[in-house]
Amino acid sequence: MVPLKLSVKSDYATRAVLALSRRHSLGETTRSEEIATECGIPPNYLTQILIELKSQGIVKSTRGKQGGYSLARPPGQITLADVLRSVYGPLLDTPAFTDPQCPAELKSAWRGLQGAIEAAANRVNFQQLVESGSERDRMFYI
């Protein structure tokens, strides 16, 4: 059985937004090369992803010597669904939605699954992710 898979692109996009979310409170921009190194993303591929994220209003760029990327809005206002949709489009799409041969009850089941995935991805925002990482970093082990 083949599991439902997300693309490497979606993984890289979420890593980049998380990295920018961690820096958001500093109010500074971050060079794409720094994000690429920190997140283990090929620099040229990251640039393409950042352009897509910028076109969707998730990140913004600043030109010049002190230029780079930052979030376009606070991390608490950016959900996992926002980032995935910006690089993917719909989070679940199936040919069944437009196939007149597909039974209505099956279409309904697909729509239910689509709604559940959307709802779950909308419940996770990047501020929560930053905070959960910070809590783990503060933990110490005996």
C-alpha positions as CSV (number, residue, x, y, z in Angstrom):
1,M,0.0,0.0,0.0
2,V,1.4,3.4,-1.0
3,P,0.8,6.1,1.7
4,L,-0.4,9.5,0.9
5,K,2.7,11.5,0.5
6,L,3.6,15.2,0.6
7,S,6.3,16.5,-1.6
8,V,9.8,17.5,-0.6
9,K,8.9,21.0,-1.7
10,S,6.2,21.2,1.0
11,D,8.6,19.9,3.6
12,Y,11.2,22.5,2.6
13,A,8.6,25.3,2.5
14,T,7.4,24.5,6.1
15,R,11.1,24.3,7.3
16,A,11.8,27.7,5.8
17,V,8.7,29.3,7.3
18,L,9.6,27.7,10.7
19,A,13.1,29.1,10.5
20,L,11.7,32.6,9.7
21,S,9.1,32.2,12.5
22,R,11.9,31.6,15.0
23,R,13.4,34.9,14.0
24,H,10.2,36.9,13.7
25,S,10.4,38.6,17.1
26,L,13.9,40.0,16.2
27,G,12.4,42.0,13.4
28,E,15.3,41.3,11.1
29,T,15.6,39.8,7.6
30,T,17.4,36.5,7.0
31,R,19.4,35.8,3.8
32,S,18.2,32.8,1.9
33,E,21.6,31.2,2.0
34,E,21.4,31.2,5.8
35,I,18.0,29.6,5.8
36,A,19.2,27.0,3.3
37,T,22.2,26.0,5.4
38,E,20.2,25.9,8.6
39,C,17.4,23.8,7.1
40,G,19.3,21.6,4.8
41,I,17.6,22.9,1.7
42,P,19.4,23.3,-1.7
43,P,19.8,27.1,-2.1
44,N,18.5,27.4,-5.6
45,Y,15.4,25.3,-4.8
46,L,14.8,27.4,-1.6
47,T,14.9,30.6,-3.7
48,Q,12.1,29.1,-5.9
49,I,10.1,28.2,-2.8
50,L,10.5,31.6,-1.2
51,I,9.3,33.3,-4.4
52,E,6.1,31.2,-4.2
53,L,5.7,31.9,-0.5
54,K,6.1,35.6,-1.3
55,S,3.5,35.6,-4.0
56,Q,1.1,34.1,-1.5
57,G,1.8,36.7,1.1
58,I,3.5,34.5,3.6
59,V,7.0,35.9,3.3
60,K,8.3,39.3,2.2
61,S,11.7,40.2,0.8
62,T,13.9,43.2,1.4
63,R,16.6,44.2,-1.1
64,G,20.0,45.6,-0.4
65,K,23.0,44.8,1.8
66,Q,20.8,44.2,4.8
67,G,18.2,42.4,2.7
68,G,16.7,39.0,3.0
69,Y,13.5,37.4,3.9
70,S,11.1,37.7,6.8
71,L,7.5,36.7,7.5
72,A,4.8,38.9,5.9
73,R,2.6,38.5,9.0
74,P,3.1,37.1,12.6
75,P,3.7,33.4,12.9
76,G,0.5,32.9,14.8
77,Q,-1.4,34.1,11.7
78,I,0.3,31.6,9.4
79,T,-1.0,28.0,9.4
80,L,0.4,24.8,8.1
81,A,-2.5,24.8,5.6
82,D,-1.4,28.3,4.4
83,V,2.1,27.1,3.6
84,L,1.0,23.8,2.1
85,R,-1.6,25.5,-0.1
86,S,1.0,28.0,-1.3
87,V,3.2,25.3,-2.8
88,Y,0.6,22.7,-3.5
89,G,-2.8,24.2,-4.1
90,P,-5.6,22.1,-2.6
91,L,-4.4,19.9,0.2
92,L,-6.4,16.9,-1.2
93,D,-7.4,16.7,-4.8
94,T,-8.7,13.7,-6.6
95,P,-10.0,13.2,-10.1
96,A,-13.2,11.9,-8.5
97,F,-14.3,15.4,-7.8
98,T,-14.8,16.1,-11.5
99,D,-15.6,12.6,-12.7
100,P,-19.3,12.2,-13.5
101,Q,-18.9,8.4,-13.3
102,C,-17.8,8.7,-9.6
103,P,-20.7,7.7,-7.3
104,A,-22.0,10.6,-5.2
105,E,-21.5,8.8,-1.9
106,L,-17.8,8.3,-2.8
107,K,-17.4,11.9,-3.7
108,S,-19.0,12.8,-0.4
109,A,-16.4,10.6,1.4
110,W,-13.6,12.3,-0.5
111,R,-14.9,15.7,0.4
112,G,-15.1,14.7,4.1
113,L,-11.5,13.5,4.0
114,Q,-10.5,16.8,2.3
115,G,-12.3,18.8,5.0
116,A,-10.6,16.8,7.8
117,I,-7.2,17.4,6.3
118,E,-7.9,21.1,5.8
119,A,-9.2,21.5,9.4
120,A,-6.2,19.7,10.9
121,A,-3.7,21.7,8.9
122,N,-5.6,24.9,9.8
123,R,-5.3,24.2,13.5
124,V,-1.5,24.3,13.5
125,N,0.1,27.7,13.3
126,F,3.8,28.5,13.3
127,Q,3.7,30.3,16.6
128,Q,2.6,27.1,18.2
129,L,5.5,25.3,16.5
130,V,8.0,27.8,17.6
131,E,6.7,27.6,21.2
132,S,6.7,23.8,21.2
133,G,10.3,23.8,20.0
134,S,11.3,26.4,22.6
135,E,9.7,24.3,25.4
136,R,11.6,21.2,24.3
137,D,14.9,23.2,24.2
138,R,14.3,24.4,27.7
139,M,13.8,20.9,29.0
140,F,16.7,19.3,30.7
141,Y,17.4,15.7,31.4
142,I,18.8,14.1,34.5
